[in-house]
Amino acid sequence: MRSRDKAAVSALRAALAALENAEAVPVDAGRQGAALEDSPVGAGTTEAVRRELTEHGEAEIVRAEVTERLDAARQLTAPAHAERVARLRAEAAVLTGFLDERDSAA
């Protein structure tokens, strides 16, 4: 990261955000529209335990990020988008590298 590899930084930030979003607790449909006076009060009442992803689940999310970038690169066919396509492919390569390291360690 110290070399300021923008593609790697962008890919890793997006992958971390996707993982964070996947761990988020779904909004409780039963709580929507509840009266303010029925709301819990006090320290920690709004805290919710986040979901824990398995290693396989995390890898699937990263694979989805790779697929998303490669699909977007395939759709950008105009020569004016060549720089964007190169960046998307570089980001996909960074994420694929992490998946390959994970697979070789297993």
C-alpha positions in Angstrom: 0.0 0.0 0.0 2.9 2.3 0.6 3.7 2.3 -3.1 0.3 4.1 -3.6 -1.1 1.4 -5.8 -4.5 3.1 -6.5 -6.0 0.0 -8.0 -5.1 -2.2 -5.0 -6.3 0.4 -2.5 -9.6 0.9 -4.4 -10.2 -2.9 -4.7 -9.4 -3.6 -1.1 -11.6 -0.7 0.2 -14.5 -1.9 -1.9 -14.0 -5.5 -0.8 -13.9 -4.5 2.9 -17.0 -2.4 2.5 -18.8 -5.4 0.8 -17.8 -7.6 3.7 -18.9 -5.1 6.3 -22.3 -4.7 4.5 -22.7 -8.5 4.4 -22.1 -8.6 8.2 -24.7 -6.0 8.9 -27.8 -7.0 10.7 -31.0 -6.7 8.6 -33.5 -4.0 9.6 -36.1 -5.5 11.8 -39.4 -5.0 9.9 -41.4 -5.2 13.1 -39.6 -2.1 14.5 -40.4 0.2 11.7 -42.9 2.8 12.5 -42.9 2.1 16.2 -43.8 5.0 18.5 -40.9 6.9 20.0 -42.1 6.2 23.5 -41.8 2.5 22.8 -38.1 2.9 21.8 -35.5 1.4 24.1 -33.6 3.9 26.2 -30.1 3.7 27.7 -26.5 2.9 26.9 -26.1 0.1 24.4 -29.7 -0.3 23.5 -29.1 0.5 19.9 -26.2 -2.0 19.6 -26.8 -5.1 17.6 -24.6 -8.1 17.2 -23.3 -8.3 13.7 -23.5 -11.5 11.6 -20.3 -13.5 11.4 -19.3 -14.7 8.0 -17.6 -18.0 7.4 -14.3 -18.0 5.5 -16.2 -19.5 2.6 -18.8 -16.7 2.8 -16.1 -14.1 2.8 -14.4 -15.7 -0.3 -17.8 -15.8 -2.1 -18.2 -12.0 -1.5 -14.7 -11.3 -2.8 -15.4 -13.5 -5.8 -18.6 -11.5 -6.5 -16.5 -8.3 -6.3 -14.1 -9.8 -8.9 -16.9 -10.8 -11.2 -18.5 -7.4 -10.9 -15.3 -5.7 -12.0 -14.7 -8.0 -14.9 -18.3 -7.7 -16.1 -18.1 -3.9 -15.9 -14.8 -4.0 -17.9 -16.4 -6.2 -20.6 -19.3 -3.8 -21.0 -17.0 -0.8 -21.5 -16.0 -1.3 -25.1 -15.4 2.3 -26.3 -11.8 3.4 -26.7 -12.5 6.3 -24.4 -13.0 3.9 -21.5 -9.7 2.1 -21.9 -8.2 3.6 -18.8 -11.3 2.6 -16.7 -11.2 -0.9 -18.1 -7.5 -1.3 -17.2 -8.2 -0.1 -13.7 -11.1 -2.5 -13.3 -9.0 -5.4 -14.5 -6.2 -4.4 -12.2 -8.6 -4.3 -9.2 -9.9 -7.7 -10.2 -6.4 -9.1 -10.4 -5.6 -7.7 -6.9 -8.7 -9.4 -5.4 -8.0 -12.6 -7.4 -4.5 -12.6 -5.9 -6.0 -12.6 -2.4 -8.3 -15.5 -3.3 -5.4 -17.4 -4.8 -3.3 -16.9 -1.6 -6.3 -18.1 0.5 -6.8 -21.2 -1.7 -3.1 -22.1 -1.7 -2.9 -21.8 2.1 -5.9 -24.1 2.6 
